Every structure is written in structure tokens, then in C-alpha cells.
Amino acid sequence: MSESIKLNREEITARHRKQMLLFLGSSAVTLLTARMTQRGIISRRYTPSLFAANHMPPTFNFVKEAVSAVSHASILAISGFTTGIFAVAWVTDVKDLKEFAWMMKRALGGDKREEEQRNAEVSPEIKEIEEALESAFKK
């Protein structure tokens, strides 16, 4: 096997390993935050004792409950989104964020629209405005 193929294979293996570790790490964080959210919900559940008045639940702080709910939901949503991004990057063999953005743009048809806008005819008024802005920034 030639040196260039061997080097290329080592680079690809290292990239796949990095992608796998990122995915597994984000999956672990997602599972951890899901467990924290579950514990937070279970700890707030009101279960009266045998002879306690079940028609009068204990008092609680509404602000604390809201902050807790928003923080749990935000952390869980962000970690889940990150896991999804790393999964797509691993499956499609994307090495960085720029390549991921280009791949998504191409998959959703944005590259065709960008090419159309790049090749579109520019009106004289817009050319005049562009020249005025360029001359103002060159000073």
C-alpha cells in the first residue's frame, strides 16, 4: 500500500473516531440531562401520606418552579439538538461546521438560489448605491 493511501486512511480513521466520540459524549450528556429532568419532576410530585389532607397540597414557590422547568427544558433541548447534529455529521462524514453548512445548503436547495442571486442582473440604482458605499468606506 502506498504512503498517501495509508496516510489518507489514518486521517479518515481519526476523523471517524472523533465524530464517534463527539456523538457518544453528546448522547451521554443528553441521557444525563434526561435523568436529571426526570428526578426533578418526580421530586416535585405531591403524594400525601395516609392521614394527610389530600385536598390541600403544600405551598411552593412559583418562580422557583418556573426557573427549574425552563432550565431543565433548555438543557434537554440543547443536548438533544447537539446529539442530532453530531449523529448527522457522523453518518454523512462531515468534518467541520463549514462543511456541514454547505451540505445542508446543498440538501435543501439553497446553493441553486445562491447561484441565481449571484448571476442576477443588478439594476443601475443598486450599482450607484454600491459605488457610493464603497467610496464612503474607502476613505
N, C-alpha and C positions, 0 to 999 in steps of 0.2 A: 504494500500500500504506500502511496506517495506521501510525502510530508504535508502537502497542502490539504489533502483529503483527511489525513489524521488530525491536523490542526483544526480543520473545519468541524470534524466530528466532535472533538473535545469542546469546542466553543458551543456547539448545539447542545451537547450533553450538559454543560454547565448552565446554559440558559434554561433548559427544561427543568433542571434541578432547582434553580432559583424560582421559577414560576410555580413549581410544585410546593416549595416551602412557603412561598407567599400565600398560596391558596390554603394550604393546611393551617398556617398561622391565623389567617383571617377567619377560617372555619372554626378554629378553637376559640377565638375571641367572640364570634357570633354565638357559639354554644354556651360560653361562659356568661355572656350578657343575657341570653335567653333564660338561663338558670337563675341569674340574679333577679330578673324581672318576675319569674315565677315565684321565687321566695318573697319578693316584695309584695306581690298580690296576695299570697297565702297568709303572710303575717298581718295583713290588714283585715282579713276576713273576721267577721264577728260571729263567734259561736258561744251562745250563753251557756252557763253551767246549769246543773239540774234544776235548781230552785231560783235561778236569777230571772229577773223580769225581762222577757224577750221582746217586749213591746217598747223598751227604752234602751236603744243602743248607746254605747258610751260616746262621750263628746270627742271630737277630733278637730285638728287644725286644717281648715280647707286650703290654706296657702301651701302648707307643707305637702298635702296630698297632691295638689296640682303640680308643684315643682317636682315631686317624685315621679308622677306619671309622665310629665314631659321629658324628664331626664332619662327615664327608662326607655321610653318610646324612641327618643332621638338616638340614644346609643345603639339600640337594637336595629333601628332602620339604617344607620350609617354602617354598622358592621355587616349587616346583611347585604347592603349595596356593594360594599367593598369585596365581600366574598363573591358576589356575582361578577364583578369586574375582573377579579383575578381568575375566576373559572373561565370566562370568555377568553381572557388573554392566554391562559394555558392551553385551551382547546384550539385556538386559532394560531398559536405560536407567535404572539406579538411580543416584541422585546422591550418597547418603551411606550410612554404615553403618546408621543407624536405619531408613532406607527399605529397605535390603537385609534387615535382620532382620524387618521387617514383611512383606516379600514372601515370605520363606522360611517364616515362620509361617503365612501365608495358604495357601501352596502345600502345606504339609504338614498342614494341618487344625488347627493349634494355635489359630487365632482362634476356632473353634467351641467348643473345650474351655475356652478362657479365658472366653468369654461364658457358658457353662454354669456355671462356677465362680463367676462374678460374680453370677449370678442364683440361685444355690443358696440354699436355706434354711439359716440359721445356728441351731445348737442353743443353748438357754439357757446351758449351761455355757461354751460358747465366747464368748458375749456377755459373760458375767461375767468371764472371763479377760481379754478385750479391754479392758473397762472398768477392771479393776484395773491393767493395764499402762499404759493411757492416763493414769490418775490418778497412777501412780508416776513417769512421765516428765514430767508437767506440773509437778511440784514443783520 
